[in-house]
Amino acid sequence: MTEFIAGVEVPETELVREATSLVRDAAEEAVFHHSRRVFLWGTLQARARNWEVDPELAYVGGLFHDLGLTAKYRTTGQRFEVDGADVAFDFLKEHGRSEEDARNVWLAIALHTTPGLPEHLGPDVAVVSLGVETDVLGMNLDRISPNERANVLASHPRPGFKGKILEAFYEGMRERPDTTFGTMNDDVLAHFDPSFVRANFVDIIQTNDWPE
């Protein structure tokens, strides 16, 4: 039976079923519900802008965007966003989607914490950022009706979500602090770890090996 949440159809395909199973297996409950909400919010936000998005790509982008925070998929040498993007790229290629489709989802996930860029790269790239900004930052909530919000939250509630997602961010990044340079992610490390020292862009310019 086809699933509709807030008027959004969850694609009933083998790809979507396997994506759901993969994320269910890897992610904590709060991150799983967050990831499903990102797909739903992103789709609703795209619809409010009259953008057409590929539902399977939007689903994989939403579901996989935080996989790099999980113990199963996180690495220590690159940003968590890239971890999830790499998994999504391989998953989509293995399930018969094109190189272009896989690359768009890679970009959608890799750039979802980089404001100001995804919206210039097309709807299938921007949809993940729209969903993340809605669920984590509360941006553009006025574009989603109270009834749509209630329907999404009835299926994917968010009790204590603000604290839980911050903890998930910290757990996923605390062993690779250098990867947060140049991103908003260093705010999370500074919040949880008083000994964390942010790299300073100006200091790097002034103290590098180029002679003056």
C-alpha positions in Angstrom: 0.0 0.0 0.0 1.4 3.4 -1.0 2.3 5.6 1.9 1.3 9.3 1.9 2.5 11.7 4.6 1.3 15.3 4.5 0.4 14.7 0.9 3.9 13.5 0.0 4.1 10.1 -1.6 6.8 7.9 -0.3 8.0 6.0 -3.4 7.1 2.4 -3.2 10.2 1.0 -5.0 12.8 -1.6 -4.2 15.4 1.1 -4.1 13.4 3.1 -1.4 12.8 -0.1 0.6 16.5 -1.0 0.7 17.5 2.6 1.5 15.1 2.6 4.4 16.4 -0.7 5.7 20.1 0.5 5.4 19.4 3.6 7.4 17.2 1.8 9.9 20.1 -0.6 10.6 22.8 2.1 10.9 21.1 5.1 12.6 19.7 5.8 16.1 16.0 6.3 16.2 16.2 10.1 16.5 18.4 10.3 13.4 16.2 7.9 11.4 13.1 10.0 12.1 15.0 13.2 11.4 16.2 11.8 8.1 12.6 10.9 7.0 11.4 14.3 8.0 14.2 15.9 5.9 12.8 14.0 2.9 9.3 15.2 3.7 10.1 18.8 4.6 12.4 19.1 1.6 9.7 17.8 -0.8 7.1 20.2 0.7 9.6 23.1 0.5 10.4 22.2 -3.1 6.6 22.0 -3.9 6.1 25.4 -2.4 8.6 26.8 -4.8 7.1 24.9 -7.8 10.2 22.8 -8.2 10.1 19.3 -9.5 12.3 16.8 -7.8 12.9 13.2 -8.4 11.3 11.4 -5.5 13.8 8.5 -5.3 16.7 10.9 -5.3 15.1 13.2 -2.7 14.4 10.1 -0.5 18.0 8.8 -0.7 19.4 12.3 -0.1 17.2 12.8 2.9 17.7 9.3 4.4 21.5 9.2 3.8 22.5 12.7 4.6 23.6 12.0 8.2 24.9 8.5 7.7 28.4 9.9 8.2 27.5 10.5 11.9 26.8 6.8 12.5 29.3 4.4 13.9 28.8 2.1 10.9 29.7 4.7 8.2 31.7 7.4 9.8 35.4 7.8 9.0 38.1 9.9 10.6 39.8 11.6 7.7 37.0 13.6 6.0 33.9 15.6 6.7 30.8 13.5 7.9 28.8 15.0 5.0 31.2 13.4 2.5 30.9 10.0 4.3 27.2 9.9 3.7 27.5 11.3 0.2 29.9 8.5 -0.8 27.6 5.8 0.5 24.7 7.4 -1.4 26.6 7.6 -4.6 27.6 3.9 -4.5 24.1 2.9 -3.4 22.4 4.7 -6.3 24.9 3.4 -8.9 24.4 -0.2 -7.6 20.6 0.3 -8.0 20.8 1.4 -11.6 20.6 5.1 -11.3 22.7 7.2 -13.7 26.1 8.8 -12.9 24.4 12.2 -13.1 21.7 11.2 -10.6 24.2 9.8 -8.2 26.4 12.9 -8.5 23.5 15.2 -7.8 22.7 13.3 -4.6 26.4 13.3 -3.7 26.3 17.1 -4.0 23.1 17.4 -2.1 24.5 15.5 0.9 28.0 16.9 0.7 26.7 20.5 0.7 23.8 20.2 3.1 25.7 22.2 5.8 27.1 24.7 3.3 24.4 27.5 3.0 24.1 29.5 -0.2 25.3 26.9 -2.7 22.8 24.0 -3.2 20.0 26.2 -4.4 22.1 27.2 -7.4 22.7 23.6 -8.4 19.1 22.5 -9.2 16.2 21.1 -7.3 17.6 17.6 -6.9 20.6 19.1 -5.1 18.8 21.7 -3.1 16.0 19.5 -1.7 18.2 18.0 1.0 19.3 21.4 2.3 15.7 22.7 2.3 14.7 19.7 4.5 17.6 20.1 6.8 17.2 23.8 7.3 13.5 23.2 8.1 14.0 20.4 10.6 17.2 21.6 12.3 17.0 25.4 12.0 13.3 26.0 11.7 13.8 28.0 8.5 10.8 28.7 6.2 8.3 27.0 8.4 5.7 29.5 7.1 5.8 27.7 3.7 4.5 24.5 5.3 0.9 24.6 6.6 0.1 23.7 10.2 -1.8 20.7 9.0 1.2 19.4 7.0 3.5 19.9 10.0 1.1 18.0 12.2 0.9 15.1 9.7 4.6 14.8 9.4 5.2 14.9 13.1 2.5 12.3 13.7 4.5 9.9 11.6 7.9 11.0 12.7 7.8 12.7 16.1 10.7 14.8 17.5 10.7 14.5 21.3 13.9 16.1 22.6 15.2 16.4 19.1 17.3 19.5 19.5 19.5 17.9 22.2 19.6 14.5 20.5 20.8 15.9 17.1 23.5 18.0 18.8 24.7 14.9 20.6 24.7 12.9 17.4 26.7 15.7 15.7 29.3 15.7 18.5 29.6 11.9 18.6 30.1 11.8 14.8 32.7 14.5 14.7 34.6 14.5 18.0 37.3 12.1 16.7 37.9 14.2 13.6 38.0 17.8 14.8 40.2 19.0 11.9 37.5 18.2 9.4 35.2 20.9 10.9 37.5 23.7 9.8 35.6 26.2 7.6 32.2 24.8 8.5 29.5 25.5 11.1 30.3 22.1 12.6 33.0 23.5 14.8 30.3 25.2 16.8 29.2 21.8 18.0 32.6 20.8 19.1 33.1 24.1 20.9 29.7 23.6 22.7 30.5 20.1 24.0 34.3 20.3 24.5 35.7 23.4 26.4 39.2 22.3 25.4 38.5 22.4 21.7 40.5 25.1 19.8 39.1 26.3 16.5 41.5 26.8 13.6 41.5 30.4 12.7 41.6 31.4 9.0 43.4 34.7 9.6 46.1 33.0 11.7 46.6 30.4 9.0 47.2 33.1 6.4 49.5 35.1 8.6 51.6 32.2 9.9 52.0 30.0 6.9 55.3 29.2 5.2 55.1 31.9 2.6 57.8 34.5 3.3 56.7 38.2 3.5 
